[in-house]
Amino acid sequence: MAIYGSIIQGSEPVYAYQLDGEGGFIAIDVNAEATPQMPFWLHYAYRNKASYQ
């Protein structure tokens, strides 16, 4: 099952990055695909209702 950046649209994460496997990161694009080598890292504010809907 592929996970794409579009899955986070509307969820309002505080931070949403794709780890690059070399100690860095890039912003998640709606067409980005999470892989074991380049996973997504998301941080949500638990008080924001849009984050957990």
C-alpha distance matrix in Angstrom:
0.0 3.8 6.6 9.8 13.4 14.2 12.6 15.7 18.3 21.1 20.3 23.0 22.1 25.1 23.3 20.0 19.6 17.4 18.9 20.1 20.5 24.3 25.3 24.8 22.5 21.9 21.4 18.0 18.1 16.3 14.8 13.9 10.5 10.1 10.3 12.1 15.2 15.0 13.5 14.5 17.6 18.6 21.9 23.0 26.5 26.6 29.6 27.9 26.9 24.4 22.4 21.6 21.5
3.8 0.0 3.8 6.4 10.1 11.3 10.4 13.4 15.8 19.0 18.5 20.9 19.9 22.8 20.8 17.2 16.6 14.3 16.2 17.2 18.2 21.8 22.8 22.0 19.5 18.6 18.0 14.5 14.4 12.8 11.2 10.1 6.8 7.1 8.1 10.9 13.3 12.5 11.3 12.0 15.4 16.5 20.1 21.4 25.1 25.6 28.5 26.5 25.9 23.1 21.1 21.0 21.0
6.6 3.8 0.0 3.8 6.9 8.4 7.2 9.8 12.5 15.6 14.9 17.2 16.1 19.1 17.1 13.6 13.5 11.7 14.1 15.8 17.2 20.6 21.1 19.9 17.1 16.1 15.1 11.5 11.9 10.3 9.6 8.3 5.7 5.5 8.1 10.9 13.2 11.4 9.4 9.1 12.3 13.0 16.6 17.7 21.4 22.1 25.0 22.9 22.5 19.6 17.6 17.7 18.0
9.8 6.4 3.8 0.0 3.8 5.4 5.9 8.3 10.2 13.8 13.8 15.6 15.0 17.9 15.9 12.2 12.1 10.7 13.8 15.2 17.4 20.5 21.0 19.2 15.9 14.2 12.7 8.9 8.5 6.6 6.0 5.4 4.5 6.3 9.6 13.0 14.3 11.8 10.4 9.3 12.5 12.9 16.4 17.5 21.1 22.4 24.8 22.4 22.1 18.9 17.2 18.1 18.1
13.4 10.1 6.9 3.8 0.0 3.8 5.3 6.0 7.6 11.3 11.4 12.6 12.0 14.7 12.8 9.2 9.5 9.1 12.7 14.5 17.2 19.9 19.9 17.6 14.0 11.9 9.6 5.9 5.6 4.1 5.6 5.1 6.4 7.7 11.5 14.6 15.4 12.2 10.7 8.4 10.9 10.8 14.0 15.1 18.5 20.3 22.5 19.8 20.0 16.6 15.1 16.6 16.9
14.2 11.3 8.4 5.4 3.8 0.0 3.8 5.4 5.4 9.1 10.2 12.0 12.6 15.8 14.7 11.5 12.7 12.8 16.5 18.3 21.0 23.7 23.6 21.2 17.6 15.1 12.4 8.8 7.5 4.2 6.5 7.9 9.2 11.0 14.6 17.9 19.0 15.9 14.2 11.8 14.0 13.0 15.8 16.0 19.1 20.5 22.3 19.3 18.9 15.3 14.5 15.9 15.3
12.6 10.4 7.2 5.9 5.3 3.8 0.0 3.8 5.7 8.6 8.6 11.2 11.5 15.1 14.3 11.4 13.1 13.3 16.7 19.0 21.3 24.2 23.9 21.9 18.4 16.6 14.1 10.5 10.4 7.8 9.7 10.1 10.2 10.8 14.3 17.1 18.8 16.0 13.6 11.1 12.9 11.6 14.2 14.1 17.2 18.1 20.1 17.4 16.7 13.4 12.2 12.9 12.4
15.7 13.4 9.8 8.3 6.0 5.4 3.8 0.0 3.8 6.2 5.5 7.6 7.8 11.3 10.9 8.5 11.0 12.3 15.7 18.4 20.9 23.5 22.6 20.4 16.8 15.1 12.2 9.2 9.9 8.2 11.1 11.1 11.9 11.9 15.6 18.0 19.4 16.2 13.6 10.3 11.2 9.0 11.1 10.8 13.8 15.1 17.0 14.2 14.0 10.7 9.3 10.9 11.0
18.3 15.8 12.5 10.2 7.6 5.4 5.7 3.8 0.0 3.8 5.6 7.3 9.0 12.3 12.5 10.5 13.1 14.7 18.3 20.8 23.6 25.9 25.1 22.5 18.8 16.5 13.1 10.4 10.0 7.8 11.3 12.3 13.9 14.8 18.6 21.3 22.4 19.1 16.8 13.6 14.3 12.0 13.7 12.8 15.1 16.7 17.8 14.5 14.1 10.3 10.3 12.3 11.6
21.1 19.0 15.6 13.8 11.3 9.1 8.6 6.2 3.8 0.0 3.8 5.6 8.6 11.8 13.1 12.2 15.4 17.5 21.0 23.7 26.5 28.6 27.4 24.9 21.2 19.1 15.6 13.4 13.4 11.5 15.0 16.0 17.5 18.1 21.8 24.3 25.5 22.2 19.6 16.2 16.2 13.2 13.9 12.0 13.5 14.8 15.3 11.7 11.0 7.1 8.2 10.4 9.3
20.3 18.5 14.9 13.8 11.4 10.2 8.6 5.5 5.6 3.8 0.0 3.8 5.9 9.5 11.0 10.4 13.9 16.2 19.3 22.4 24.8 27.1 25.6 23.3 19.9 18.4 15.2 13.2 14.1 12.8 16.2 16.3 17.3 17.0 20.6 22.5 23.9 20.8 17.8 14.3 13.7 10.4 10.6 8.5 10.3 11.3 12.4 9.2 8.8 5.3 4.7 7.2 7.4
23.0 20.9 17.2 15.6 12.6 12.0 11.2 7.6 7.3 5.6 3.8 0.0 3.8 6.5 8.6 9.1 12.8 15.7 18.7 21.8 24.5 26.2 24.4 21.9 18.6 17.1 13.7 12.7 14.0 13.5 17.1 17.0 18.5 18.2 21.8 23.6 24.5 21.1 18.4 14.6 13.4 10.0 9.4 7.4 8.6 10.8 11.4 8.1 9.2 6.3 5.7 9.3 10.3
22.1 19.9 16.1 15.0 12.0 12.6 11.5 7.8 9.0 8.6 5.9 3.8 0.0 3.8 5.3 6.2 10.0 13.1 15.6 19.0 21.4 23.0 21.0 18.8 15.6 14.8 11.9 11.1 13.4 13.7 16.9 15.9 17.2 16.2 19.5 21.0 21.7 18.4 15.6 11.8 10.0 6.5 5.7 4.6 7.0 9.7 11.4 9.1 10.9 8.7 6.4 9.8 11.8
25.1 22.8 19.1 17.9 14.7 15.8 15.1 11.3 12.3 11.8 9.5 6.5 3.8 0.0 3.8 6.9 10.2 13.7 15.8 19.0 21.4 22.5 20.0 17.7 15.0 14.5 12.0 12.4 15.1 16.1 19.3 18.0 19.5 18.3 21.4 22.5 22.7 19.4 16.9 13.3 10.7 7.6 5.5 5.3 6.4 10.0 11.3 9.7 12.6 11.2 9.1 12.5 14.9
23.3 20.8 17.1 15.9 12.8 14.7 14.3 10.9 12.5 13.1 11.0 8.6 5.3 3.8 0.0 3.8 6.5 10.1 12.0 15.2 17.7 18.8 16.4 14.0 11.2 10.9 8.8 9.6 12.7 14.4 17.1 15.3 16.8 15.5 18.3 19.4 19.3 15.9 13.7 10.3 7.8 5.7 5.1 7.1 9.4 12.8 14.7 13.2 15.8 14.0 11.5 14.5 17.0
20.0 17.2 13.6 12.2 9.2 11.5 11.4 8.5 10.5 12.2 10.4 9.1 6.2 6.9 3.8 0.0 3.8 7.1 9.8 12.9 15.6 17.2 15.5 13.0 9.6 8.8 6.4 6.1 9.5 11.1 13.5 11.6 13.0 11.9 15.0 16.5 16.5 12.9 10.8 7.2 5.9 4.6 6.6 8.8 11.9 14.7 17.0 15.2 17.0 14.6 12.1 14.8 16.7
19.6 16.6 13.5 12.1 9.5 12.7 13.1 11.0 13.1 15.4 13.9 12.8 10.0 10.2 6.5 3.8 0.0 3.8 6.3 9.2 12.0 13.5 12.1 9.5 6.0 5.5 4.6 5.1 8.9 11.4 12.9 10.2 11.5 10.2 12.8 14.2 13.5 9.9 8.6 5.8 5.3 6.5 9.1 12.0 15.3 18.0 20.5 18.9 20.7 18.3 15.7 18.1 20.1
17.4 14.3 11.7 10.7 9.1 12.8 13.3 12.3 14.7 17.5 16.2 15.7 13.1 13.7 10.1 7.1 3.8 0.0 3.8 6.2 9.1 11.3 10.8 8.6 5.4 5.3 6.2 5.6 8.9 11.4 11.7 8.3 8.9 7.4 9.4 11.0 10.0 6.2 5.7 4.4 6.0 8.6 11.8 14.9 18.4 20.7 23.5 21.9 23.4 20.9 18.2 20.1 21.9
18.9 16.2 14.1 13.8 12.7 16.5 16.7 15.7 18.3 21.0 19.3 18.7 15.6 15.8 12.0 9.8 6.3 3.8 0.0 3.8 5.8 7.9 7.3 6.0 4.3 6.6 8.9 9.3 12.4 15.1 15.0 11.3 11.3 9.1 9.7 10.0 8.2 5.2 5.7 6.2 6.9 10.4 13.1 16.6 20.0 22.3 25.3 24.2 25.9 23.7 20.7 22.5 24.7
20.1 17.2 15.8 15.2 14.5 18.3 19.0 18.4 20.8 23.7 22.4 21.8 19.0 19.0 15.2 12.9 9.2 6.2 3.8 0.0 3.8 5.5 6.7 5.5 5.1 7.0 10.2 10.9 13.3 16.2 15.4 11.8 11.8 10.3 10.1 10.5 7.5 5.3 7.9 9.3 10.6 14.0 16.8 20.3 23.6 26.0 28.9 27.7 29.4 27.0 24.2 26.0 28.0
20.5 18.2 17.2 17.4 17.2 21.0 21.3 20.9 23.6 26.5 24.8 24.5 21.4 21.4 17.7 15.6 12.0 9.1 5.8 3.8 0.0 3.8 5.8 7.0 8.1 10.7 13.8 14.3 16.8 19.4 18.4 14.6 13.8 11.7 10.3 9.3 6.0 5.8 8.5 10.9 12.0 15.8 18.4 22.0 25.3 27.4 30.6 29.7 31.4 29.3 26.2 27.7 29.8
24.3 21.8 20.6 20.5 19.9 23.7 24.2 23.5 25.9 28.6 27.1 26.2 23.0 22.5 18.8 17.2 13.5 11.3 7.9 5.5 3.8 0.0 3.8 5.6 8.3 11.2 14.8 16.1 18.6 21.7 20.8 17.2 17.0 15.1 14.0 13.1 9.6 9.4 11.9 13.8 14.2 17.8 20.0 23.7 26.8 29.1 32.1 31.4 33.4 31.4 28.3 30.1 32.4
25.3 22.8 21.1 21.0 19.9 23.6 23.9 22.6 25.1 27.4 25.6 24.4 21.0 20.0 16.4 15.5 12.1 10.8 7.3 6.7 5.8 3.8 0.0 3.8 7.1 10.7 14.0 15.7 18.7 21.8 21.7 18.0 18.0 15.9 15.4 14.3 11.5 10.6 12.0 13.1 12.6 15.9 17.5 21.3 24.0 26.5 29.4 28.9 31.2 29.5 26.3 28.2 30.8
24.8 22.0 19.9 19.2 17.6 21.2 21.9 20.4 22.5 24.9 23.3 21.9 18.8 17.7 14.0 13.0 9.5 8.6 6.0 5.5 7.0 5.6 3.8 0.0 3.8 7.2 10.6 12.8 15.7 19.0 19.1 15.7 16.5 14.9 15.1 15.0 12.3 10.2 11.6 11.9 11.4 14.4 16.1 19.7 22.5 25.3 27.9 27.0 29.4 27.4 24.5 26.8 29.2
22.5 19.5 17.1 15.9 14.0 17.6 18.4 16.8 18.8 21.2 19.9 18.6 15.6 15.0 11.2 9.6 6.0 5.4 4.3 5.1 8.1 8.3 7.1 3.8 0.0 3.8 6.9 9.0 12.1 15.4 15.8 12.5 13.7 12.4 13.5 14.2 12.0 9.0 9.8 9.2 9.0 11.7 13.7 17.2 20.1 23.0 25.5 24.3 26.4 24.2 21.5 23.9 26.0
21.9 18.6 16.1 14.2 11.9 15.1 16.6 15.1 16.5 19.1 18.4 17.1 14.8 14.5 10.9 8.8 5.5 5.3 6.6 7.0 10.7 11.2 10.7 7.2 3.8 0.0 3.8 6.3 8.8 12.4 12.9 10.2 12.2 12.0 13.8 15.4 13.5 10.0 10.8 9.6 10.1 12.0 14.3 17.3 20.2 23.2 25.5 23.7 25.6 23.0 20.8 23.4 25.1
21.4 18.0 15.1 12.7 9.6 12.4 14.1 12.2 13.1 15.6 15.2 13.7 11.9 12.0 8.8 6.4 4.6 6.2 8.9 10.2 13.8 14.8 14.0 10.6 6.9 3.8 0.0 3.8 6.3 9.8 11.3 9.3 11.9 12.1 14.8 16.9 15.7 11.9 11.8 9.4 9.9 10.6 12.7 15.1 17.9 21.0 23.0 20.8 22.6 19.8 17.9 20.7 22.1
18.0 14.5 11.5 8.9 5.9 8.8 10.5 9.2 10.4 13.4 13.2 12.7 11.1 12.4 9.6 6.1 5.1 5.6 9.3 10.9 14.3 16.1 15.7 12.8 9.0 6.3 3.8 0.0 3.8 6.6 8.1 6.2 8.8 9.3 12.6 15.2 14.6 10.8 10.2 7.6 9.1 9.6 12.5 14.5 17.7 20.3 22.5 20.1 21.3 18.2 16.3 18.8 19.8
18.1 14.4 11.9 8.5 5.6 7.5 10.4 9.9 10.0 13.4 14.1 14.0 13.4 15.1 12.7 9.5 8.9 8.9 12.4 13.3 16.8 18.6 18.7 15.7 12.1 8.8 6.3 3.8 0.0 3.8 5.3 5.1 8.7 10.6 13.9 17.1 16.6 13.0 12.8 10.7 12.7 12.9 15.8 17.3 20.3 22.9 24.7 21.9 22.7 19.3 18.0 20.4 20.8
16.3 12.8 10.3 6.6 4.1 4.2 7.8 8.2 7.8 11.5 12.8 13.5 13.7 16.1 14.4 11.1 11.4 11.4 15.1 16.2 19.4 21.7 21.8 19.0 15.4 12.4 9.8 6.6 3.8 0.0 3.8 5.6 8.5 11.0 14.5 17.9 18.1 14.8 14.1 11.9 14.2 13.9 16.7 17.6 20.6 22.7 24.4 21.4 21.5 17.9 17.1 19.1 18.8
14.8 11.2 9.6 6.0 5.6 6.5 9.7 11.1 11.3 15.0 16.2 17.1 16.9 19.3 17.1 13.5 12.9 11.7 15.0 15.4 18.4 20.8 21.7 19.1 15.8 12.9 11.3 8.1 5.3 3.8 0.0 3.8 6.5 9.8 12.8 16.5 16.5 13.6 13.6 12.5 15.5 16.0 19.2 20.5 23.8 25.7 27.7 24.9 24.9 21.4 20.3 22.0 21.7
13.9 10.1 8.3 5.4 5.1 7.9 10.1 11.1 12.3 16.0 16.3 17.0 15.9 18.0 15.3 11.6 10.2 8.3 11.3 11.8 14.6 17.2 18.0 15.7 12.5 10.2 9.3 6.2 5.1 5.6 3.8 0.0 3.8 6.6 9.5 13.1 12.9 9.8 10.0 9.2 12.5 13.7 17.2 19.0 22.5 24.5 26.9 24.4 24.9 21.5 19.9 21.5 21.9
10.5 6.8 5.7 4.5 6.4 9.2 10.2 11.9 13.9 17.5 17.3 18.5 17.2 19.5 16.8 13.0 11.5 8.9 11.3 11.8 13.8 17.0 18.0 16.5 13.7 12.2 11.9 8.8 8.7 8.5 6.5 3.8 0.0 3.8 6.3 10.1 10.7 8.3 8.2 8.5 12.2 13.9 17.6 19.5 23.2 24.8 27.5 25.3 25.5 22.5 20.4 21.5 22.0
10.1 7.1 5.5 6.3 7.7 11.0 10.8 11.9 14.8 18.1 17.0 18.2 16.2 18.3 15.5 11.9 10.2 7.4 9.1 10.3 11.7 15.1 15.9 14.9 12.4 12.0 12.1 9.3 10.6 11.0 9.8 6.6 3.8 0.0 3.8 7.0 8.2 5.9 4.8 5.8 9.6 11.7 15.5 17.8 21.6 22.9 26.0 24.2 24.6 21.9 19.4 20.2 21.2
10.3 8.1 8.1 9.6 11.5 14.6 14.3 15.6 18.6 21.8 20.6 21.8 19.5 21.4 18.3 15.0 12.8 9.4 9.7 10.1 10.3 14.0 15.4 15.1 13.5 13.8 14.8 12.6 13.9 14.5 12.8 9.5 6.3 3.8 0.0 3.8 5.3 4.9 5.2 8.2 11.6 14.4 18.0 20.6 24.4 25.6 28.9 27.4 27.9 25.4 22.6 23.2 24.4
12.1 10.9 10.9 13.0 14.6 17.9 17.1 18.0 21.3 24.3 22.5 23.6 21.0 22.5 19.4 16.5 14.2 11.0 10.0 10.5 9.3 13.1 14.3 15.0 14.2 15.4 16.9 15.2 17.1 17.9 16.5 13.1 10.1 7.0 3.8 0.0 3.8 5.6 5.7 9.3 11.9 15.1 18.5 21.3 25.0 26.0 29.5 28.5 29.1 27.0 23.9 24.2 25.9
15.2 13.3 13.2 14.3 15.4 19.0 18.8 19.4 22.4 25.5 23.9 24.5 21.7 22.7 19.3 16.5 13.5 10.0 8.2 7.5 6.0 9.6 11.5 12.3 12.0 13.5 15.7 14.6 16.6 18.1 16.5 12.9 10.7 8.2 5.3 3.8 0.0 3.8 6.3 9.9 12.3 15.9 19.2 22.3 26.0 27.5 30.8 29.8 30.8 28.6 25.5 26.3 28.1
15.0 12.5 11.4 11.8 12.2 15.9 16.0 16.2 19.1 22.2 20.8 21.1 18.4 19.4 15.9 12.9 9.9 6.2 5.2 5.3 5.8 9.4 10.6 10.2 9.0 10.0 11.9 10.8 13.0 14.8 13.6 9.8 8.3 5.9 4.9 5.6 3.8 0.0 3.8 6.8 9.5 12.9 16.3 19.5 23.1 24.9 28.1 26.8 27.9 25.5 22.6 23.8 25.5
13.5 11.3 9.4 10.4 10.7 14.2 13.6 13.6 16.8 19.6 17.8 18.4 15.6 16.9 13.7 10.8 8.6 5.7 5.7 7.9 8.5 11.9 12.0 11.6 9.8 10.8 11.8 10.2 12.8 14.1 13.6 10.0 8.2 4.8 5.2 5.7 6.3 3.8 0.0 3.8 6.6 9.8 13.3 16.3 20.0 21.5 24.8 23.6 24.5 22.4 19.3 20.2 22.1
14.5 12.0 9.1 9.3 8.4 11.8 11.1 10.3 13.6 16.2 14.3 14.6 11.8 13.3 10.3 7.2 5.8 4.4 6.2 9.3 10.9 13.8 13.1 11.9 9.2 9.6 9.4 7.6 10.7 11.9 12.5 9.2 8.5 5.8 8.2 9.3 9.9 6.8 3.8 0.0 3.8 6.4 10.1 12.8 16.6 18.3 21.4 20.0 21.1 18.8 15.8 17.1 19.0
17.6 15.4 12.3 12.5 10.9 14.0 12.9 11.2 14.3 16.2 13.7 13.4 10.0 10.7 7.8 5.9 5.3 6.0 6.9 10.6 12.0 14.2 12.6 11.4 9.0 10.1 9.9 9.1 12.7 14.2 15.5 12.5 12.2 9.6 11.6 11.9 12.3 9.5 6.6 3.8 0.0 3.8 6.9 10.2 13.7 15.6 18.8 17.9 19.4 17.6 14.3 15.9 18.4
18.6 16.5 13.0 12.9 10.8 13.0 11.6 9.0 12.0 13.2 10.4 10.0 6.5 7.6 5.7 4.6 6.5 8.6 10.4 14.0 15.8 17.8 15.9 14.4 11.7 12.0 10.6 9.6 12.9 13.9 16.0 13.7 13.9 11.7 14.4 15.1 15.9 12.9 9.8 6.4 3.8 0.0 3.8 6.5 10.2 12.2 15.2 14.1 15.7 13.9 10.6 12.4 15.0
21.9 20.1 16.6 16.4 14.0 15.8 14.2 11.1 13.7 13.9 10.6 9.4 5.7 5.5 5.1 6.6 9.1 11.8 13.1 16.8 18.4 20.0 17.5 16.1 13.7 14.3 12.7 12.5 15.8 16.7 19.2 17.2 17.6 15.5 18.0 18.5 19.2 16.3 13.3 10.1 6.9 3.8 0.0 3.8 6.9 9.3 12.2 11.6 13.8 12.8 9.4 11.6 14.7
23.0 21.4 17.7 17.5 15.1 16.0 14.1 10.8 12.8 12.0 8.5 7.4 4.6 5.3 7.1 8.8 12.0 14.9 16.6 20.3 22.0 23.7 21.3 19.7 17.2 17.3 15.1 14.5 17.3 17.6 20.5 19.0 19.5 17.8 20.6 21.3 22.3 19.5 16.3 12.8 10.2 6.5 3.8 0.0 3.8 6.0 8.7 7.9 10.1 9.5 6.1 8.4 11.7
26.5 25.1 21.4 21.1 18.5 19.1 17.2 13.8 15.1 13.5 10.3 8.6 7.0 6.4 9.4 11.9 15.3 18.4 20.0 23.6 25.3 26.8 24.0 22.5 20.1 20.2 17.9 17.7 20.3 20.6 23.8 22.5 23.2 21.6 24.4 25.0 26.0 23.1 20.0 16.6 13.7 10.2 6.9 3.8 0.0 3.8 5.4 5.5 8.7 9.3 6.8 9.1 12.3
26.6 25.6 22.1 22.4 20.3 20.5 18.1 15.1 16.7 14.8 11.3 10.8 9.7 10.0 12.8 14.7 18.0 20.7 22.3 26.0 27.4 29.1 26.5 25.3 23.0 23.2 21.0 20.3 22.9 22.7 25.7 24.5 24.8 22.9 25.6 26.0 27.5 24.9 21.5 18.3 15.6 12.2 9.3 6.0 3.8 0.0 3.8 5.5 7.4 9.2 6.8 7.4 10.9
29.6 28.5 25.0 24.8 22.5 22.3 20.1 17.0 17.8 15.3 12.4 11.4 11.4 11.3 14.7 17.0 20.5 23.5 25.3 28.9 30.6 32.1 29.4 27.9 25.5 25.5 23.0 22.5 24.7 24.4 27.7 26.9 27.5 26.0 28.9 29.5 30.8 28.1 24.8 21.4 18.8 15.2 12.2 8.7 5.4 3.8 0.0 3.8 6.2 8.9 8.0 9.0 11.6
27.9 26.5 22.9 22.4 19.8 19.3 17.4 14.2 14.5 11.7 9.2 8.1 9.1 9.7 13.2 15.2 18.9 21.9 24.2 27.7 29.7 31.4 28.9 27.0 24.3 23.7 20.8 20.1 21.9 21.4 24.9 24.4 25.3 24.2 27.4 28.5 29.8 26.8 23.6 20.0 17.9 14.1 11.6 7.9 5.5 5.5 3.8 0.0 3.8 5.5 5.5 7.5 9.4
26.9 25.9 22.5 22.1 20.0 18.9 16.7 14.0 14.1 11.0 8.8 9.2 10.9 12.6 15.8 17.0 20.7 23.4 25.9 29.4 31.4 33.4 31.2 29.4 26.4 25.6 22.6 21.3 22.7 21.5 24.9 24.9 25.5 24.6 27.9 29.1 30.8 27.9 24.5 21.1 19.4 15.7 13.8 10.1 8.7 7.4 6.2 3.8 0.0 3.8 5.3 5.8 6.5
24.4 23.1 19.6 18.9 16.6 15.3 13.4 10.7 10.3 7.1 5.3 6.3 8.7 11.2 14.0 14.6 18.3 20.9 23.7 27.0 29.3 31.4 29.5 27.4 24.2 23.0 19.8 18.2 19.3 17.9 21.4 21.5 22.5 21.9 25.4 27.0 28.6 25.5 22.4 18.8 17.6 13.9 12.8 9.5 9.3 9.2 8.9 5.5 3.8 0.0 3.8 5.6 5.5
22.4 21.1 17.6 17.2 15.1 14.5 12.2 9.3 10.3 8.2 4.7 5.7 6.4 9.1 11.5 12.1 15.7 18.2 20.7 24.2 26.2 28.3 26.3 24.5 21.5 20.8 17.9 16.3 18.0 17.1 20.3 19.9 20.4 19.4 22.6 23.9 25.5 22.6 19.3 15.8 14.3 10.6 9.4 6.1 6.8 6.8 8.0 5.5 5.3 3.8 0.0 3.8 6.0
21.6 21.0 17.7 18.1 16.6 15.9 12.9 10.9 12.3 10.4 7.2 9.3 9.8 12.5 14.5 14.8 18.1 20.1 22.5 26.0 27.7 30.1 28.2 26.8 23.9 23.4 20.7 18.8 20.4 19.1 22.0 21.5 21.5 20.2 23.2 24.2 26.3 23.8 20.2 17.1 15.9 12.4 11.6 8.4 9.1 7.4 9.0 7.5 5.8 5.6 3.8 0.0 3.8
21.5 21.0 18.0 18.1 16.9 15.3 12.4 11.0 11.6 9.3 7.4 10.3 11.8 14.9 17.0 16.7 20.1 21.9 24.7 28.0 29.8 32.4 30.8 29.2 26.0 25.1 22.1 19.8 20.8 18.8 21.7 21.9 22.0 21.2 24.4 25.9 28.1 25.5 22.1 19.0 18.4 15.0 14.7 11.7 12.3 10.9 11.6 9.4 6.5 5.5 6.0 3.8 0.0
